[in-house]
Each structure stands twice: as structure tokens, then as C-alpha cells.
Amino acid sequence: MPAEQLDIEIKEESGVTVIKLAGMIDALTIERLKQVIEPLCFGAEPRIVVDCAELQYVNSIGFGLFFAWHRTCRNKGGEFALAGIPEKILGIVRILGLGNALSIYSSLEEALGPVARK
């Protein structure tokens, strides 16, 4: 893993942009993450799934961005979903009350169908 501690891979699958994240979303990596994801959210009817299975940490700014991107994609007639969030991070999502405010799926495979159809 590079020094900035966040690997980002992007691919298209079933008409959905899949963004696989591995590592940490923190002060050192947040700007790079924004540069990758924000332009995708402003397309026509964006369909995005963020594969979080290999995330180790998300800071509060990262959670705020996930919420903002979810809202932006929905407002543009699309969808933004998180998939495979590790249990330790999912616990924080619940504590912050974001569990019902975000589209969360247990795996990438589970997310692809609903996000592609919406």
C-alpha cells in the first residue's frame, strides 16, 4: 500500500461504477478520495457502489462525505451505496445514526442489483 495509505480502484460493472477502497480514509487521504469520487457524483444519474470491504478506518470527514455523495447522487436521479463495510466501521455508522440515511449492503454482489435497477 502506498504511503498515503489508501488504494482506490475504479471499474464498471453492470452499469454501475464500483470504487474499491483499501486502507484508511483520514486527513492524509481525504483530498485524493474527493478528487476521485466527487466528479462521478455529478454525472447524469450516477450509479456508484463503494466497496468498503478492505477499509480499516474512516474519519468523521469521510462519513460526512459519504452522506453528501449519497444525497447528491439521489438528487441527480442516481444512487450511491456502500458495500461490505467491516463491522468495526459499521458500528460507528450506527452510532452516528447514518445507518438509515445511507444505502448500505453487506456485500458488493448484494449492492449491484438494486443500484443498477434504480
C-alpha atoms as an extended CHARMM CRD file, in Angstrom:
* protein
*
       118  EXT
         1         1  MET       CA              0.0000000000        0.0000000000        0.0000000000  PROA      1               0.0000000000
         2         2  PRO       CA              1.3680000000        3.4410000000       -0.8890000000  PROA      2               0.0000000000
         3         3  ALA       CA              2.4860000000        5.9710000000        1.6970000000  PROA      3               0.0000000000
         4         4  GLU       CA             -0.8810000000        7.7460000000        1.6190000000  PROA      4               0.0000000000
         5         5  GLN       CA             -2.4520000000        4.5180000000        2.9840000000  PROA      5               0.0000000000
         6         6  LEU       CA             -5.4560000000        4.3590000000        0.6510000000  PROA      6               0.0000000000
         7         7  ASP       CA             -5.7340000000        2.2900000000       -2.5090000000  PROA      7               0.0000000000
         8         8  ILE       CA             -8.5510000000        3.2750000000       -4.8840000000  PROA      8               0.0000000000
         9         9  GLU       CA             -9.6210000000        1.0610000000       -7.7840000000  PROA      9               0.0000000000
        10        10  ILE       CA            -12.4380000000        2.0020000000      -10.1680000000  PROA      10              0.0000000000
        11        11  LYS       CA            -14.2530000000       -0.3080000000      -12.5560000000  PROA      11              0.0000000000
        12        12  GLU       CA            -17.6010000000       -0.5170000000      -14.3170000000  PROA      12              0.0000000000
        13        13  GLU       CA            -19.8550000000       -3.4730000000      -13.5810000000  PROA      13              0.0000000000
        14        14  SER       CA            -23.4670000000       -3.9090000000      -14.7350000000  PROA      14              0.0000000000
        15        15  GLY       CA            -23.7680000000       -0.1870000000      -15.4960000000  PROA      15              0.0000000000
        16        16  VAL       CA            -22.5060000000        0.7260000000      -12.0290000000  PROA      16              0.0000000000
        17        17  THR       CA            -19.2540000000        2.4820000000      -11.1470000000  PROA      17              0.0000000000
        18        18  VAL       CA            -17.5990000000        0.3310000000       -8.4810000000  PROA      18              0.0000000000
        19        19  ILE       CA            -14.9940000000        2.0460000000       -6.3250000000  PROA      19              0.0000000000
        20        20  LYS       CA            -12.9340000000       -0.3630000000       -4.2520000000  PROA      20              0.0000000000
        21        21  LEU       CA            -11.2240000000        1.2260000000       -1.2670000000  PROA      21              0.0000000000
        22        22  ALA       CA             -8.4610000000       -0.3980000000        0.7850000000  PROA      22              0.0000000000
        23        23  GLY       CA             -6.7310000000        1.2390000000        3.7130000000  PROA      23              0.0000000000
        24        24  MET       CA             -7.6180000000        4.3630000000        5.6470000000  PROA      24              0.0000000000
        25        25  ILE       CA             -9.7360000000        7.4310000000        4.9840000000  PROA      25              0.0000000000
        26        26  ASP       CA             -8.0910000000       10.0900000000        7.0880000000  PROA      26              0.0000000000
        27        27  ALA       CA             -6.5960000000       13.5980000000        6.8530000000  PROA      27              0.0000000000
        28        28  LEU       CA             -3.8190000000       12.3420000000        4.5730000000  PROA      28              0.0000000000
        29        29  THR       CA             -6.1080000000       10.6010000000        2.0790000000  PROA      29              0.0000000000
        30        30  ILE       CA             -9.3860000000       12.5370000000        2.1030000000  PROA      30              0.0000000000
        31        31  GLU       CA             -8.4760000000       15.0170000000       -0.6590000000  PROA      31              0.0000000000
        32        32  ARG       CA             -7.4520000000       12.2570000000       -3.0510000000  PROA      32              0.0000000000
        33        33  LEU       CA            -10.6860000000       10.3990000000       -2.3280000000  PROA      33              0.0000000000
        34        34  LYS       CA            -12.6980000000       13.5670000000       -3.0150000000  PROA      34              0.0000000000
        35        35  GLN       CA            -10.8800000000       14.1070000000       -6.3190000000  PROA      35              0.0000000000
        36        36  VAL       CA            -11.8680000000       10.6100000000       -7.4490000000  PROA      36              0.0000000000
        37        37  ILE       CA            -15.4720000000       10.3650000000       -6.2400000000  PROA      37              0.0000000000
        38        38  GLU       CA            -16.9390000000       13.8820000000       -6.4760000000  PROA      38              0.0000000000
        39        39  PRO       CA            -16.7610000000       14.1780000000      -10.2850000000  PROA      39              0.0000000000
        40        40  LEU       CA            -18.5350000000       10.8190000000      -10.5940000000  PROA      40              0.0000000000
        41        41  CYS       CA            -21.4040000000       12.0460000000       -8.3820000000  PROA      41              0.0000000000
        42        42  PHE       CA            -22.1650000000       14.9890000000      -10.6660000000  PROA      42              0.0000000000
        43        43  GLY       CA            -22.7490000000       12.9460000000      -13.8120000000  PROA      43              0.0000000000
        44        44  ALA       CA            -26.2290000000       12.2190000000      -15.1700000000  PROA      44              0.0000000000
        45        45  GLU       CA            -27.9780000000        9.6510000000      -12.9360000000  PROA      45              0.0000000000
        46        46  PRO       CA            -24.7830000000        8.4120000000      -11.2660000000  PROA      46              0.0000000000
        47        47  ARG       CA            -24.8140000000        4.8030000000      -10.0880000000  PROA      47              0.0000000000
        48        48  ILE       CA            -21.9650000000        4.2580000000       -7.6330000000  PROA      48              0.0000000000
        49        49  VAL       CA            -21.1250000000        1.4680000000       -5.2150000000  PROA      49              0.0000000000
        50        50  VAL       CA            -18.1850000000        1.9110000000       -2.8650000000  PROA      50              0.0000000000
        51        51  ASP       CA            -16.7200000000       -1.4600000000       -1.9010000000  PROA      51              0.0000000000
        52        52  CYS       CA            -15.5560000000       -0.8940000000        1.6770000000  PROA      52              0.0000000000
        53        53  ALA       CA            -14.5610000000       -4.4830000000        2.4950000000  PROA      53              0.0000000000
        54        54  GLU       CA            -10.8690000000       -3.5960000000        2.8220000000  PROA      54              0.0000000000
        55        55  LEU       CA            -11.2760000000       -0.2970000000        4.6580000000  PROA      55              0.0000000000
        56        56  GLN       CA             -9.5230000000       -0.1370000000        8.0070000000  PROA      56              0.0000000000
        57        57  TYR       CA            -10.5660000000        3.3120000000        9.1900000000  PROA      57              0.0000000000
        58        58  VAL       CA            -12.8650000000        6.1990000000        8.2310000000  PROA      58              0.0000000000
        59        59  ASN       CA            -12.6190000000        9.5920000000        9.9350000000  PROA      59              0.0000000000
        60        60  SER       CA            -15.5970000000       11.8600000000       10.5800000000  PROA      60              0.0000000000
        61        61  ILE       CA            -14.9890000000       13.8550000000        7.3980000000  PROA      61              0.0000000000
        62        62  GLY       CA            -15.1530000000       10.6210000000        5.4130000000  PROA      62              0.0000000000
        63        63  PHE       CA            -18.5290000000        9.7450000000        6.9100000000  PROA      63              0.0000000000
        64        64  GLY       CA            -19.7800000000       13.2450000000        6.1260000000  PROA      64              0.0000000000
        65        65  LEU       CA            -18.6340000000       12.9130000000        2.5190000000  PROA      65              0.0000000000
        66        66  PHE       CA            -20.3560000000        9.5380000000        2.1350000000  PROA      66              0.0000000000
        67        67  PHE       CA            -23.5900000000       11.1760000000        3.2960000000  PROA      67              0.0000000000
        68        68  ALA       CA            -23.1330000000       14.1900000000        0.9850000000  PROA      68              0.0000000000
        69        69  TRP       CA            -22.3290000000       11.9830000000       -2.0230000000  PROA      69              0.0000000000
        70        70  HSD       CA            -25.3430000000        9.7990000000       -1.2950000000  PROA      70              0.0000000000
        71        71  ARG       CA            -27.5910000000       12.8710000000       -1.2520000000  PROA      71              0.0000000000
        72        72  THR       CA            -26.0180000000       14.3340000000       -4.4100000000  PROA      72              0.0000000000
        73        73  CYS       CA            -26.4350000000       11.1000000000       -6.3790000000  PROA      73              0.0000000000
        74        74  ARG       CA            -30.0350000000       10.7120000000       -5.2420000000  PROA      74              0.0000000000
        75        75  ASN       CA            -30.8110000000       14.3230000000       -6.1930000000  PROA      75              0.0000000000
        76        76  LYS       CA            -29.4510000000       13.6190000000       -9.6820000000  PROA      76              0.0000000000
        77        77  GLY       CA            -31.7090000000       10.5600000000      -10.0530000000  PROA      77              0.0000000000
        78        78  GLY       CA            -28.9510000000        8.0660000000       -9.2980000000  PROA      78              0.0000000000
        79        79  GLU       CA            -27.7270000000        6.0060000000       -6.3880000000  PROA      79              0.0000000000
        80        80  PHE       CA            -24.7020000000        5.9160000000       -4.0820000000  PROA      80              0.0000000000
        81        81  ALA       CA            -24.2560000000        2.8310000000       -1.9360000000  PROA      81              0.0000000000
        82        82  LEU       CA            -21.6980000000        1.4190000000        0.4420000000  PROA      82              0.0000000000
        83        83  ALA       CA            -20.9820000000       -2.3080000000        0.4220000000  PROA      83              0.0000000000
        84        84  GLY       CA            -19.0910000000       -4.7130000000        2.6580000000  PROA      84              0.0000000000
        85        85  ILE       CA            -18.3800000000       -2.2820000000        5.4750000000  PROA      85              0.0000000000
        86        86  PRO       CA            -16.2520000000       -4.0080000000        8.1400000000  PROA      86              0.0000000000
        87        87  GLU       CA            -18.1060000000       -4.4960000000       11.4180000000  PROA      87              0.0000000000
        88        88  LYS       CA            -15.8920000000       -2.0960000000       13.4110000000  PROA      88              0.0000000000
        89        89  ILE       CA            -16.6510000000        0.7090000000       10.9340000000  PROA      89              0.0000000000
        90        90  LEU       CA            -20.3120000000       -0.2870000000       10.6090000000  PROA      90              0.0000000000
        91        91  GLY       CA            -20.6470000000        0.1290000000       14.3780000000  PROA      91              0.0000000000
        92        92  ILE       CA            -19.5510000000        3.7370000000       14.0430000000  PROA      92              0.0000000000
        93        93  VAL       CA            -22.0330000000        4.2680000000       11.1920000000  PROA      93              0.0000000000
        94        94  ARG       CA            -24.7880000000        3.1000000000       13.5390000000  PROA      94              0.0000000000
        95        95  ILE       CA            -23.5870000000        5.2720000000       16.4230000000  PROA      95              0.0000000000
        96        96  LEU       CA            -23.5910000000        8.3180000000       14.1230000000  PROA      96              0.0000000000
        97        97  GLY       CA            -27.1440000000        7.4930000000       13.0630000000  PROA      97              0.0000000000
        98        98  LEU       CA            -26.1800000000        7.1040000000        9.4090000000  PROA      98              0.0000000000
        99        99  GLY       CA            -27.4430000000        3.5480000000        9.0590000000  PROA      99              0.0000000000
       100       100  ASN       CA            -30.8420000000        4.6710000000        7.8130000000  PROA      100             0.0000000000
       101       101  ALA       CA            -29.5140000000        7.7100000000        5.9300000000  PROA      101             0.0000000000
       102       102  LEU       CA            -27.2170000000        5.7330000000        3.6170000000  PROA      102             0.0000000000
       103       103  SER       CA            -27.7530000000        2.8020000000        1.2640000000  PROA      103             0.0000000000
       104       104  ILE       CA            -25.6990000000        0.0350000000        2.8860000000  PROA      104             0.0000000000
       105       105  TYR       CA            -25.3310000000       -3.5430000000        1.6510000000  PROA      105             0.0000000000
       106       106  SER       CA            -23.4560000000       -6.4340000000        3.2190000000  PROA      106             0.0000000000
       107       107  SER       CA            -21.5150000000       -7.2150000000        0.0290000000  PROA      107             0.0000000000
       108       108  LEU       CA            -20.6900000000       -5.8030000000       -3.3760000000  PROA      108             0.0000000000
       109       109  GLU       CA            -22.7200000000       -8.5310000000       -5.0540000000  PROA      109             0.0000000000
       110       110  GLU       CA            -25.7740000000       -7.6660000000       -2.9600000000  PROA      110             0.0000000000
       111       111  ALA       CA            -25.4660000000       -3.9700000000       -3.8610000000  PROA      111             0.0000000000
       112       112  LEU       CA            -25.0120000000       -4.2590000000       -7.6220000000  PROA      112             0.0000000000
       113       113  GLY       CA            -28.5340000000       -5.4270000000       -8.4800000000  PROA      113             0.0000000000
       114       114  PRO       CA            -30.5260000000       -2.7370000000       -6.6580000000  PROA      114             0.0000000000
       115       115  VAL       CA            -28.1410000000        0.0840000000       -7.6160000000  PROA      115             0.0000000000
       116       116  ALA       CA            -28.1760000000       -0.9070000000      -11.2960000000  PROA      116             0.0000000000
       117       117  ARG       CA            -32.0030000000       -1.0940000000      -11.3700000000  PROA      117             0.0000000000
       118       118  LYS       CA            -32.8530000000        2.1400000000       -9.5630000000  PROA      118             0.0000000000
